[in-house]
């Protein structure tokens, strides 16, 4: 796997996110991302369609929801693999 050559202003994966102030944009973004993934994993396909109708297109919505569920599970695993972020992942 290639390394990401992008230069970022900050590495949230090395910050202790749980100790950042609630108004910190990085903290809020990570918490929002983790919460979105948790909701995608927990909700039924019908609940996902109701809550986020913009995720459903004219193509096979069942396949789209399965894709989101897989992505949410994989994202949670990645977040959990970083000790300073794992505390925000349920």
N, C-alpha and C positions, 0 to 999 in steps of 0.2 A: 504494500500500500504506500502510495506517495505521501510525502509530508506536505502540509498546507503551507505555501510560501507567503500567505497573507500576513501583513503586519497589523496587529490589533492594538488599540489603545490600552487594553486591559485584558488580563487572563482570568476570567471568572472561575475557571476550574481550579485555580490555585488560591483564590480568596476563600476565607471561611464565610460563606454566604449567610449562614445563620446569625453571624455577628454584624452584618451590614445593617445600616439603618433602613427602616421600612420604605423610606422614600427613594432609596437608591434604585436607579433605573435597571441596573444589571440584576439586582436581587428580584425586583418586581417581574422582570422578563423571565427569569428562570422559574420563579414561583408560578407565574401564569402558564408557562410551557408545561411544567410538571402537572399542574392542575388540569390543563386541557387533555394531556395524555391519560391521566387517571380517569377522567370523565369518559373519554372515548373507549377505554378498556371496560369500564363498568356498565355503561348504558347499553340498552338493546338497540338494534338497528332502527327500530321505529322511533325510539327516543332521540337517537342521533339525528335522524331526518327531521324531527320536529324542532330540535334545538338549533341545528345548523343546516337549514335547508339549502344554503349556498354550496354545501359540500356535494350535493346530489345534482347530477347532470342528466341529460337525456339518455346517457348510456346506462349500463347495468349498475344500478345503485347498490345492489348486494355486493358486487365485486369492489366497488369504491369503498364501502364501509369495511370490508375485510382488509383492504389495503391500509386504511387508517388505523384499524385495530393492530395490525402487524407493526406498523410504524410506531404506534404508541408504546407497544411492548418493548420494541427494540430501543426506543428513546429512553424508556425507564431504566433498562439495563445499563445503558451508557451512563446516564446520570448517577445511578447507584455505584458504578465502578470508580467514581471520583469521591474519595473520602470526605472532602470538604463540602460536597454538594449532596451527598447521600442522605443527609438528615432531612432534606426537604422533600424527598421522594417517599411516597407511602407504599 
